[in-house]
């Protein structure tokens, strides 16, 4: 099992080459490389060239840190066909870069729009027809999550959709701060997924469905927005005891990523806390999992 950090809160204060040292100083051995302007920005073509990727790989080796996964976000399921084709081109370059880093895993979101779900699902299938052979050729697995405001937000239906791809190369990511958007059924979702769950994002959130929907207040009332948070564990209402029990019950042995975005003003403290909290939950398992090291 790997415990990784999504270092998004450090994107403005680190260069790509300095990032591994920062992550190592925080006590992590793995990075989930999320979008950043000097590597794979949100929704646009990757910016790093081959020599930059090689320099980053050298910095990783020097710091004793590995990349558990590369996370790009592109509009590969959006309703606009020109934008979809561009997203596929961006994906192909991101896959090349991931292979150049020697990383075997990428993760992303379904994307699209729940108000045009049928159109966006058709676009998703079209993109996957083009990209699955590229993933398989490069030996890179793809891990997908249903994100709030994607064309598919529900956890159980997302599992069915991933299985329908009929590829051993594609698996499921459970994101705890999305618990209340994907059905609020951690046991049902993780039990249904079983060993299809290979990654989890860990952060806390409030239950937006509670208190007459007033955990968050949006003005004007009735606005079509999807609100959630990525807080430190224990700051919201996610039941992490139940979540970790479900992982243990299903024999999870994948990647757990600390995925907090809310506290850039205390990013170091938050990151250190999250690693301790994850390790405490894992230590309570009947057979505590062996943590994998990139230098092993």
Secondary structure as GFF3:
##gff-version 3
##sequence-region A 1 296
A	DSSP	beta_strand	2	6	.	.	.	ID=ss1
A	DSSP	three_ten_helix	7	10	.	.	.	ID=ss2
A	DSSP	alpha_helix	16	25	.	.	.	ID=ss3
A	DSSP	beta_strand	30	33	.	.	.	ID=ss4
A	DSSP	alpha_helix	50	63	.	.	.	ID=ss5
A	DSSP	beta_strand	66	71	.	.	.	ID=ss6
A	DSSP	alpha_helix	81	100	.	.	.	ID=ss7
A	DSSP	beta_strand	105	109	.	.	.	ID=ss8
A	DSSP	three_ten_helix	114	116	.	.	.	ID=ss9
A	DSSP	alpha_helix	117	138	.	.	.	ID=ss10
A	DSSP	beta_strand	141	145	.	.	.	ID=ss11
A	DSSP	alpha_helix	155	164	.	.	.	ID=ss12
A	DSSP	beta_strand	170	175	.	.	.	ID=ss13
A	DSSP	three_ten_helix	176	178	.	.	.	ID=ss14
A	DSSP	alpha_helix	186	193	.	.	.	ID=ss15
A	DSSP	three_ten_helix	194	196	.	.	.	ID=ss16
A	DSSP	beta_strand	197	202	.	.	.	ID=ss17
A	DSSP	three_ten_helix	211	213	.	.	.	ID=ss18
A	DSSP	alpha_helix	240	249	.	.	.	ID=ss19
A	DSSP	beta_strand	255	258	.	.	.	ID=ss20
A	DSSP	three_ten_helix	264	266	.	.	.	ID=ss21
A	DSSP	alpha_helix	267	283	.	.	.	ID=ss22
###
